[in-house]
Amino acid sequence: MTSWQLVRIIGGFFILLSLALGVAGSPIYHNANWLWFTAFVGVNLLQSGFTRWCLMETIMRKLGAAAGN
């Protein structure tokens, strides 16, 4: 898998997990403050779309993921 694919998979997982932890109707609800993490991940994905730079992608590359296109 390429680094950009891993970034999107990890980002999607983080968003879904933080929503599950932050929305009161969820069976694994913990605290509404988890929604701030959801916003953080979303803003970083948005920022990387404009700047074409993502810290998570840099980390994935240093861990050995292929660069991809």
C-alpha positions as CSV (number, residue, x, y, z in Angstrom):
1,M,0.0,0.0,0.0
2,T,1.2,3.5,-0.7
3,S,1.6,6.2,1.9
4,W,-1.3,8.3,0.6
5,Q,-3.6,5.3,0.8
6,L,-2.5,4.6,4.4
7,V,-3.1,8.3,5.3
8,R,-6.7,8.1,4.0
9,I,-7.3,4.8,5.7
10,I,-5.9,6.0,9.1
11,G,-7.7,9.4,8.7
12,G,-11.0,7.7,8.0
13,F,-10.5,5.3,10.9
14,F,-9.7,8.2,13.3
15,I,-12.8,10.1,12.2
16,L,-15.1,7.2,12.6
17,L,-13.7,6.2,15.9
18,S,-13.8,9.7,17.3
19,L,-17.4,10.1,16.1
20,A,-18.3,6.9,17.8
21,L,-16.7,8.1,21.0
22,G,-18.1,11.6,20.8
23,V,-21.8,11.1,19.7
24,A,-24.1,10.5,22.6
25,G,-26.2,7.9,20.8
26,S,-23.2,5.6,20.1
27,P,-22.8,2.4,22.1
28,I,-19.2,3.3,22.9
29,Y,-19.9,7.0,23.8
30,H,-17.3,8.4,26.1
31,N,-17.3,12.2,25.9
32,A,-18.5,14.9,23.5
33,N,-15.0,16.4,23.5
34,W,-13.9,13.6,21.1
35,L,-15.6,15.6,18.4
36,W,-12.7,18.1,18.6
37,F,-10.4,15.3,17.4
38,T,-12.8,14.6,14.5
39,A,-12.5,18.3,13.5
40,F,-8.7,18.2,13.8
41,V,-8.4,15.2,11.5
42,G,-10.8,16.8,9.0
43,V,-8.9,20.1,9.0
44,N,-5.6,18.3,8.4
45,L,-7.1,16.3,5.5
46,L,-8.5,19.5,4.0
47,Q,-5.2,21.3,4.5
48,S,-3.2,18.5,2.8
49,G,-5.5,18.6,-0.2
50,F,-4.5,22.3,-0.8
51,T,-0.9,22.2,0.2
52,R,-0.1,18.6,-1.0
53,W,1.8,18.1,2.3
54,C,0.7,15.9,5.2
55,L,2.7,15.0,8.3
56,M,1.1,11.6,8.6
57,E,2.2,10.8,5.0
58,T,5.8,11.8,5.9
59,I,5.7,9.5,8.9
60,M,4.3,6.7,6.8
61,R,7.1,7.1,4.3
62,K,9.7,7.1,7.1
63,L,8.2,3.9,8.4
64,G,8.7,2.3,4.9
65,A,5.5,2.8,3.0
66,A,5.9,3.4,-0.7
67,A,5.6,7.0,-1.9
68,G,3.0,6.3,-4.6
69,N,1.8,9.0,-7.1
